[in-house]
Amino acid sequence: MKTIFTYISLLFISVNSFAEISSAEKSALTKLYKATNGSKWTKTWDLKSPVSTWFGVEVQNDKVVSIKLINNNLVGELPAEIGNLTSLKELNLFRNDLSGKLPETLGNLKSLSILNISFNKISGQLPASLANATQLKSIELHMNRLTGELPASYGSLANLETLSLFNNEIEGQIPATYYELKALKVMLLNSNKLTGKLEPEVANLSSLETLSLFENKMEGQVPFDLEKLGNLKEMNISYNMFNGLVSRNLSKLDTLNMTMINEQGVATTLKVSIDKNSAYAADE
């Protein structure tokens, strides 16, 4: 009797370990595999085996909760069906050869916390719908070919801690809504084509630890309000077109000591004000 009980228990564990996900989720994974040349991946999938055995896929309670296919030779475009993986918490496709636009259906991933598709060849505009993935804590899309403007809708991502979009071709201004990202710790927007001013409302980013706007086309006075960011440990806003005076504290905090590009295209260091109250002195 004890032997039978043990056999049944082992059978239950075996069946439970390979419990199947829904047909919609399996179809979405299969579409991802085929759309990104899965047969040529560094570590490929056996589509006839249980999904829980597929490399980089984590299944919990019959739901796909994580996909990690880092540096795995994915080539092609992300399919819209990726949005059917509604229990997904992490999507990490770092350092592959993905191209095309990010699908709007990423906004369907209501449980998504970590999105990393950096070091690929993604192009086009950032999908505004991504703001619907309200659990997002980290967006890393740096080192791609993204264009267009920053979606103002991302300012509603109350849980966002990391926004990393450096080395793309993003244009326009930093939306006012971004200054309401209270949980944001890391903002990396350097090496894009951003214009406009850095507004005094940047002081609202009370959790900010790292700010990088290096190598853009931003202009105007560097707001002294940056000094109100008590958690700020690292900043690089040089090689923009900011002008006017800066405080000694801000100059020291900036990695390149506030080196800007003037109207003649020449690199020049902003003058340090002895009197902090002279922040809004007329431009020279």
C-alpha positions in Angstrom: 0.0 0.0 0.0 2.9 2.3 0.9 4.5 1.6 -2.4 1.3 2.5 -4.3 1.0 5.7 -2.4 4.6 6.6 -3.2 4.0 5.8 -6.9 0.9 8.0 -7.0 2.7 10.9 -5.3 5.6 10.7 -7.7 3.2 10.6 -10.6 1.4 13.7 -9.3 4.7 15.5 -8.9 5.7 14.5 -12.4 2.4 15.6 -14.0 2.4 18.9 -12.0 6.0 19.6 -13.1 5.1 19.5 -16.7 1.7 21.0 -16.5 0.8 22.7 -19.7 0.2 26.4 -20.2 -2.8 27.7 -22.2 -2.9 27.3 -25.9 -2.8 31.1 -26.3 0.4 31.4 -24.4 2.1 28.4 -26.1 1.1 29.9 -29.4 2.6 33.2 -28.5 5.9 31.5 -27.5 5.9 29.5 -30.8 5.3 32.7 -32.7 8.2 34.4 -30.9 10.4 31.4 -31.8 9.5 31.4 -35.5 9.6 35.2 -35.9 13.1 35.4 -34.5 14.7 32.5 -36.4 14.5 30.1 -33.4 16.1 27.2 -35.1 19.3 29.3 -35.3 19.3 30.4 -31.7 22.4 29.7 -29.6 20.2 27.7 -27.3 17.0 26.6 -29.1 13.7 25.1 -28.0 12.3 21.7 -28.7 8.7 22.7 -29.5 7.5 19.1 -28.9 8.7 19.2 -25.3 6.8 20.7 -22.3 7.2 24.5 -22.3 8.6 24.3 -18.8 11.7 22.7 -20.2 12.3 25.4 -22.8 15.5 27.4 -22.3 14.9 30.8 -20.7 11.2 30.3 -20.0 9.9 30.2 -16.4 6.4 28.8 -15.7 4.5 29.2 -12.5 1.0 27.9 -11.9 0.6 27.1 -15.6 1.5 30.7 -16.6 4.6 32.0 -18.3 6.1 34.5 -15.9 9.6 35.1 -17.3 11.5 35.0 -20.6 15.2 35.4 -20.5 16.9 34.9 -23.8 20.1 37.0 -23.3 22.7 37.0 -26.1 20.9 34.1 -27.8 21.0 35.1 -31.4 17.4 36.2 -31.8 17.1 37.7 -35.3 13.9 39.3 -36.5 11.0 41.3 -35.1 9.0 40.8 -32.0 5.5 39.5 -32.8 2.3 41.2 -31.6 1.4 37.9 -30.0 3.9 38.6 -27.2 1.1 40.6 -25.6 -0.8 37.4 -25.0 1.6 36.4 -22.2 -0.4 38.4 -19.7 1.2 36.9 -16.6 4.7 37.8 -17.8 6.8 39.6 -15.1 10.1 39.8 -16.9 11.1 40.0 -20.6 14.8 40.1 -21.0 16.1 39.9 -24.6 19.4 41.8 -24.0 22.0 41.7 -26.7 20.4 40.0 -29.7 19.7 41.1 -33.3 16.1 42.2 -33.0 14.8 44.8 -35.4 11.6 46.6 -36.3 9.2 48.3 -34.0 8.2 47.4 -30.5 4.6 46.0 -30.7 1.9 48.1 -29.1 0.7 44.9 -27.5 3.4 45.2 -24.9 0.9 47.3 -23.0 -1.2 44.2 -22.4 1.5 42.9 -20.1 -0.1 44.1 -16.9 2.2 42.1 -14.6 5.4 43.1 -16.4 8.0 44.5 -14.0 11.3 44.2 -16.0 11.6 45.0 -19.7 15.1 44.8 -21.2 15.5 44.8 -25.0 18.8 46.8 -25.0 21.6 46.2 -27.4 19.5 45.3 -30.4 18.4 47.2 -33.5 14.9 48.2 -32.5 13.6 51.2 -34.5 10.6 53.4 -34.7 8.8 55.2 -31.9 8.4 54.0 -28.3 4.9 52.5 -28.0 2.7 54.9 -25.8 0.7 51.8 -24.8 3.6 50.6 -22.7 2.3 52.9 -20.0 -0.6 50.4 -19.5 1.9 48.0 -18.1 1.6 49.7 -14.7 3.8 47.3 -12.7 6.9 48.3 -14.7 9.9 49.0 -12.5 12.6 48.9 -15.1 12.6 49.9 -18.8 16.0 49.3 -20.5 15.9 50.0 -24.2 19.3 51.6 -24.6 21.7 51.0 -27.6 18.9 50.7 -30.2 17.7 52.8 -33.1 14.6 54.3 -31.5 13.3 57.6 -33.0 10.4 59.9 -32.3 9.6 61.6 -29.0 9.3 60.3 -25.4 5.7 59.2 -24.8 4.2 61.5 -22.1 2.1 58.5 -21.0 5.2 57.0 -19.3 4.9 59.6 -16.6 2.0 57.6 -15.1 4.3 54.6 -14.3 4.3 55.1 -10.6 6.5 52.1 -9.9 9.2 52.9 -12.4 12.7 53.0 -10.9 14.9 52.7 -14.0 14.4 54.4 -17.4 17.4 53.7 -19.6 17.1 54.9 -23.2 20.6 56.1 -24.0 22.2 55.8 -27.4 19.1 56.1 -29.6 17.8 58.9 -31.8 15.0 60.1 -29.7 13.9 63.7 -30.3 11.8 66.4 -28.6 11.6 67.5 -25.0 11.5 65.6 -21.7 7.7 65.5 -21.1 6.5 67.4 -18.0 4.9 64.2 -16.8 8.3 62.6 -16.3 9.0 65.0 -13.4 6.2 63.2 -11.5 8.0 59.8 -11.4 8.5 59.8 -7.7 10.0 56.2 -7.5 12.5 56.9 -10.3 16.1 56.2 -9.3 17.9 56.0 -12.6 17.3 58.2 -15.7 19.6 57.6 -18.6 18.7 59.6 -21.6 22.1 60.5 -22.9 23.3 60.3 -26.5 20.0 61.1 -28.1 18.7 64.2 -29.9 16.7 65.7 -27.0 16.0 69.5 -27.1 14.2 72.0 -24.8 15.0 72.8 -21.2 15.6 70.8 -18.0 12.7 72.2 -15.9 12.9 73.2 -12.2 10.3 70.5 -11.6 13.2 68.0 -11.8 13.4 68.6 -8.0 10.2 66.4 -7.7 12.3 63.3 -8.6 13.0 62.8 -4.9 14.3 59.2 -5.3 16.7 60.0 -8.2 20.2 58.7 -7.7 21.6 58.8 -11.3 20.8 61.4 -14.0 22.5 61.3 -17.4 21.5 63.7 -20.2 25.0 63.8 -21.7 25.3 64.5 -25.4 21.9 65.9 -26.4 20.8 69.4 -27.6 19.1 70.7 -24.5 19.4 74.4 -23.7 18.6 77.1 -21.2 19.6 77.6 -17.6 20.8 74.6 -15.5 18.2 74.6 -12.7 19.7 75.0 -9.3 16.8 72.9 -8.1 18.9 69.9 -8.9 20.6 70.6 -5.5 17.3 69.6 -3.8 17.8 66.0 -5.0 19.2 64.6 -1.8 19.7 61.1 -3.2 21.5 62.2 -6.4 24.9 60.5 -6.5 25.9 60.7 -10.1 25.0 63.2 -12.8 26.2 64.0 -16.3 24.4 66.7 -18.3 27.5 68.0 -20.2 27.8 68.3 -24.0 24.4 70.0 -24.3 23.8 73.7 -25.0 22.9 74.7 -21.4 24.1 78.2 -20.5 24.3 80.7 -17.7 25.9 80.2 -14.2 26.0 77.0 -12.1 26.7 76.4 -8.5 30.0 75.0 -7.3 28.2 71.9 -5.9 26.5 71.1 -9.2 29.7 71.7 -11.2 31.5 69.1 -9.0 28.6 66.7 -9.2 28.7 66.7 -13.0 31.0 64.1 -14.4 32.5 66.5 -16.9 32.2 69.6 -14.8 29.4 71.2 -16.9 31.2 71.2 -20.3 28.8 72.5 -22.9 28.7 73.2 -26.6 28.2 76.9 -27.4 26.6 78.4 -30.5 29.9 78.1 -32.4 30.1 74.4 -31.7 33.0 74.8 -29.3 33.2 73.0 -26.0 33.2 75.4 -23.0 32.8 75.0 -19.3 30.0 76.9 -17.6 31.0 79.6 -15.1 30.6 78.8 -11.5 28.6 81.3 -9.4 30.0 82.3 -6.0 26.5 83.5 -5.1 24.0 80.7 -5.4 21.2 83.3 -5.9 22.7 84.3 -9.2 21.4 81.2 -10.9 19.1 83.1 -13.2 21.6 85.7 -14.3 21.3 86.7 -17.9 23.1 84.6 -20.4 26.3 85.8 -21.7 
